[in-house]
Amino acid sequence: MAPREQEVDLRTIARETLRRFGFIVDLPRAAQAQLARLEPRSEFPQGVKDLSGWRWSSIDNDDSRDLDQLEFVEAEANGWRLYVAIADVVTLVEQGSALDKAARHNTTSIYTGVQTFPMLPGKLSEGMTSLLEGEKRLAVVVEMLVPADGEAMESTVYPAVVCNQAQLTYRAVGPWLEGSPGDGSAVSERVLSKIGSNPLLQEQLRLQHAAAQALRKARLAEGALTFETIEVRPERTDGNWELRAATRNAATWLIEDFMIAANRATVEFLKTKSFPTVQRVVRTPKNWPRIVRLAQERGAHLPAEPDAPALEDFLERERARDAERFPDLSLAVIKLLGRGEYVVVTPGREVPGHFGLAVEDYAHSTAPNRRYPDVITQRLLRAALEGGKPPYSRVHLSDLAAHCTQKENDASKAERSVKKSIAAVAMAWRVGEEFDGMITGAADKGVWVRITNPPVEGRLEGAVTGLSVGDRVVARLASTDPWRGYIDFDLVKRR
């Protein structure tokens, strides 16, 4: 029998999990006092461009209020002019202040499924610094010329006043762009009605879609990898937890394409000012031989040395051959590629680049309400725009980069742990059932399997040997433990 909600306090589990990984779960008193003194901005700095009359829009999750990014596109003779507006955070969160110290400690918002623990308190991230519909906000605008071949160029950065004219969602915009029906939810229907009644918004979304497709085509030509993983989103239905799979669509790709372009443009701007940057890198994968073996098991050949274009060709063939199981293959390859990390790049120094995105000079800058590296980048941008010196020393930046990498990894582990607790509650009544699955981890400390429907990961019990990441198996659900976030399976057979 499934544990009753009153028997499993998932919010308590979430808070205890975050504390176990060293996160602050309650805003310190000094930060609370600073927050109480903050007032909404009633006027904007003189001389700043007022672009609030443009048709800016945002696309995010159904329940998101910590909006970091707006988009606007104009057609050019041979391409598009793309504008990405990023929420201004640093004018309200001063470096070294109590609020800044709390944000720097956690470095990221944490989305557990039962409760969100924001990096910046809601008064800021969902209010004064959020790019909410109908609200004028100070922003950092990244302007880019995108030629028809998708190579972003002639970019610049400047402060401006903006106003979100249409707060939209992935689950509504994606199907609208693809010409397919929406999911029928109340939120999606409301957003689709907003789009349907506004021809100018429709024109703007089509322009954005065209520019994004050009950017993506160019990145794919450079060797970018296109994965398709399944994100498990816990949802409450009639008092019970259900595990729903959220997949990518045209809207999520659009935002990703614009985000990558803006992140690259901010680095280019800082380089012109001879400023250091904190860049996001995914080094050349050490587990390439295992990726080669994965391809061989599927009748494909990859070169002995890491080759992103060859890997992308293999992924595309597998997507076409077996679309249903492609997310499982994507997950296996992502795990073998390894985690990203933050590194400091000073003028003249070479950077490893981002293997999965096939880009160099890439920094996080577009989510300052949610990620501390983006706050760091925004402070560097502001100093560069004002003609000042970098607000951080080289040693300080290096320490921050290492800390942000560690806390991002901790946040991922904490989120997975809490979502496993939710999954354990949702799956408890299915103990004894058998499921198709794929091995997602194999090491001395254990073997992990991810079942297909629902998409849940757990540990294989007993002495399991001879299995590698990507192997397909049949597993039986043995037990669940919501309090520890455990979902355990027994191996039935290898596929």
Long-range contacts (C-beta under 8 A, 24 or more apart in sequence): 1-428, 1-429, 2-240, 2-425, 2-426, 2-428, 2-429, 3-425, 3-428, 3-482, 5-239, 5-425, 8-421, 8-425, 8-482, 8-483, 10-114, 10-418, 10-421, 10-422, 10-425, 10-482, 11-114, 11-115, 13-114, 13-418, 13-421, 13-482, 13-483, 13-485, 14-112, 14-114, 14-115, 14-117, 14-418, 14-421, 15-115, 17-112, 17-414, 17-417, 17-418, 17-421, 17-485, 18-110, 18-112, 18-117, 18-414, 20-414, 21-410, 21-411, 21-413, 21-414, 22-407, 22-410, 23-105, 23-106, 23-110, 23-117, 23-407, 23-410, 23-411, 23-414, 24-102, 24-105, 24-106, 25-117, 27-102, 27-121, 28-98, 28-101, 28-102, 30-98, 31-98, 31-99, 31-101, 31-102, 31-121, 33-98, 34-97, 34-98, 34-99, 35-99, 35-121, 35-123, 35-124, 38-92, 38-123, 38-124, 38-128, 40-127, 40-128, 41-92, 41-128, 41-138, 44-136, 44-138, 44-161, 45-138, 45-159, 48-138, 48-159, 48-160, 48-161, 49-141, 49-158, 49-159, 49-160, 49-161, 50-160, 50-161, 51-83, 51-85, 51-141, 51-160, 51-161, 51-162, 52-136, 52-161, 52-162, 52-163, 53-163, 54-83, 54-162, 54-165, 55-165, 55-166, 55-200, 55-201, 55-204, 56-85, 56-131, 56-162, 56-163, 56-164, 56-165, 56-166, 57-164, 57-165, 57-166, 57-167, 57-168, 57-201, 57-204, 57-205, 58-131, 58-133, 58-164, 58-166, 58-167, 58-168, 59-168, 59-169, 59-170, 59-173, 59-251, 59-254, 59-255, 60-167, 60-168, 60-169, 60-170, 60-255, 61-169, 61-170, 62-169, 62-171, 62-185, 62-187, 62-188, 65-122, 65-125, 65-126, 65-130, 65-132, 66-109, 66-118, 66-120, 66-125, 66-126, 66-130, 66-369, 66-370, 67-130, 67-131, 67-132, 67-164, 67-167, 67-369, 68-130, 68-131, 68-366, 68-367, 68-368, 68-369, 68-370, 68-374, 69-131, 69-255, 69-258, 69-259, 69-262, 69-366, 69-367, 70-131, 70-139, 70-162, 70-164, 71-208, 71-255, 71-258, 72-204, 73-204, 73-207, 73-208, 73-211, 74-207, 75-207, 76-145, 78-147, 78-148, 79-145, 79-146, 79-147, 79-148, 79-211, 79-214, 80-145, 80-146, 80-207, 80-210, 80-211, 80-214, 81-143, 81-144, 81-145, 81-146, 82-143, 82-144, 82-145, 82-146, 82-152, 82-211, 82-258, 82-261, 83-141, 83-142, 83-143, 83-144, 84-141, 84-142, 84-144, 84-258, 84-259, 84-261, 84-262, 84-366, 85-131, 85-139, 85-140, 85-141, 85-142, 85-160, 85-162, 86-139, 86-140, 86-141, 86-142, 86-262, 86-365, 86-366, 86-368, 86-374, 86-378, 87-129, 87-130, 87-131, 87-137, 87-139, 87-368, 87-369, 88-129, 88-137, 88-138, 88-139, 88-140, 88-159, 88-368, 88-378, 89-120, 89-124, 89-129, 89-368, 89-369, 89-375, 89-378, 90-368, 90-375, 90-378, 90-379, 90-382, 91-138, 91-382, 92-124, 92-128, 92-129, 93-120, 93-124, 93-129, 93-375, 95-379, 95-391, 99-124, 100-375, 103-372, 103-375, 104-372, 104-400, 104-403, 105-407, 106-372, 106-407, 106-411, 107-371, 107-372, 107-373, 107-403, 107-404, 107-407, 107-408, 107-411, 108-370, 108-371, 108-372, 108-404, 108-407, 108-408, 108-411, 109-369, 109-370, 109-371, 110-411, 110-414, 110-415, 111-415, 112-414, 112-415, 112-418, 112-419, 113-233, 113-234, 113-415, 113-418, 113-419, 113-422, 114-234, 114-418, 114-422, 118-369, 118-370, 119-369, 119-370, 119-371, 119-372, 120-369, 124-369, 125-369, 125-370, 129-368, 129-369, 130-369, 131-162, 131-164, 132-164, 132-167, 133-164, 133-165, 133-166, 133-167, 134-163, 134-164, 134-165, 135-163, 135-164, 136-161, 136-162, 136-163, 137-161, 137-162, 137-163, 137-164, 140-378, 140-381, 140-382, 142-261, 142-262, 142-265, 142-266, 142-365, 144-261, 144-262, 144-265, 146-211, 146-214, 146-215, 146-261, 147-214, 148-214, 149-214, 149-218, 150-214, 150-215, 150-216, 150-217, 150-218, 150-219, 151-218, 152-215, 152-261, 152-264, 152-265, 155-265, 155-268, 155-269, 156-265, 156-269, 157-265, 157-266, 157-269, 157-381, 157-385, 158-385, 159-385, 165-201, 166-194, 166-195, 166-198, 166-201, 168-194, 168-195, 168-251, 169-251, 170-249, 170-251, 170-252, 170-255, 171-249, 172-251, 173-205, 173-250, 173-251, 173-254, 174-249, 174-250, 174-251, 174-252, 175-249, 176-205, 177-205, 177-206, 177-209, 177-249, 177-250, 177-251, 177-254, 178-249, 178-250, 208-254, 208-258, 209-250, 209-254, 211-258, 212-253, 212-254, 212-257, 212-258, 213-257, 215-257, 215-258, 215-260, 215-261, 216-253, 216-257, 219-257, 219-260, 219-357, 219-358, 219-359, 220-312, 222-358, 222-359, 223-308, 223-309, 223-312, 223-358, 224-308, 224-312, 224-356, 224-357, 224-358, 224-359, 225-308, 225-311, 225-312, 225-315, 225-333, 225-355, 225-356, 225-357, 225-358, 226-312, 226-315, 226-316, 226-319, 227-315, 227-330, 227-333, 227-334, 227-356, 228-319, 228-326, 228-327, 228-330, 229-327, 229-330, 229-331, 229-334, 230-327, 230-331, 230-455, 232-419, 232-423, 232-454, 232-455, 232-456, 234-419, 234-422, 234-423, 234-426, 240-426, 241-422, 241-425, 241-426, 242-426, 243-422, 243-423, 243-426, 243-427, 243-454, 243-455, 243-456, 245-454, 245-455, 247-327, 259-366, 260-357, 260-359, 260-362, 262-365, 262-366, 263-362, 263-363, 263-364, 263-365, 263-366, 264-359, 264-361, 264-362, 266-363, 266-365, 266-377, 266-381, 267-361, 267-362, 267-363, 268-361, 269-381, 269-384, 270-363, 270-377, 270-380, 270-381, 270-384, 271-347, 271-361, 273-384, 274-347, 275-347, 275-380, 275-383, 275-384, 275-390, 276-344, 276-345, 276-346, 276-347, 276-380, 276-390, 276-392, 276-394, 276-397, 277-344, 277-345, 277-361, 277-363, 277-377, 277-380, 278-342, 278-343, 278-344, 278-345, 278-363, 278-364, 278-373, 278-376, 278-377, 278-397, 278-400, 278-401, 278-404, 279-342, 279-343, 279-344, 279-345, 279-351, 279-361, 279-362, 279-363, 280-340, 280-341, 280-342, 280-354, 280-362, 280-363, 280-364, 280-373, 281-340, 281-341, 281-342, 281-343, 281-351, 281-352, 281-353, 281-354, 281-362, 282-337, 282-338, 282-339, 282-340, 282-341, 282-354, 282-355, 282-356, 282-357, 283-338, 283-341, 283-352, 283-355, 284-352, 284-355, 285-336, 285-337, 285-338, 285-355, 286-338, 287-336, 287-337, 287-338, 288-336, 290-336, 290-468, 290-469, 290-470, 291-333, 291-336, 291-337, 293-468, 294-329, 294-332, 294-333, 294-336, 294-469, 294-470, 297-470, 306-355, 308-355, 308-356, 308-358, 325-438, 325-452, 327-455, 328-438, 328-450, 328-452, 329-470, 331-438, 331-440, 331-450, 332-438, 332-439, 332-440, 332-469, 332-470, 335-440, 335-441, 335-469, 336-469, 339-409, 341-401, 341-405, 342-373, 342-400, 342-401, 342-402, 342-404, 342-405, 343-401, 344-394, 344-397, 344-398, 344-401, 346-394, 372-400, 372-404, 373-400, 373-401, 373-404, 376-400, 416-457, 417-485, 418-485, 420-456, 420-457, 420-458, 420-485, 420-486, 420-487, 421-482, 421-483, 421-484, 421-485, 422-482, 423-454, 423-456, 423-480, 423-487, 424-480, 424-481, 424-482, 424-485, 424-486, 424-487, 425-480, 425-482, 426-454, 427-454, 427-456, 427-477, 427-480, 427-487, 428-480, 428-482, 430-477, 431-477, 431-478, 431-479, 431-480, 432-476, 432-477, 433-476, 433-477, 434-474, 434-475, 434-476, 434-477, 434-492, 435-474, 435-475, 435-476, 435-477, 435-489, 436-472, 436-473, 436-474, 436-495, 437-472, 437-473, 437-474, 437-475, 437-489, 438-470, 438-471, 438-472, 438-473, 439-467, 439-468, 439-469, 439-470, 439-471, 439-472, 439-473, 440-469, 441-469, 442-467, 442-468, 442-469, 449-473, 449-475, 449-489, 451-475, 451-489, 456-487, 457-487, 458-486, 458-487, 458-488, 458-489, 459-486, 459-487, 459-488, 459-489, 460-488, 460-489, 460-490, 460-491, 461-488, 461-489, 461-490, 462-490, 462-491, 464-491, 467-494, 471-495
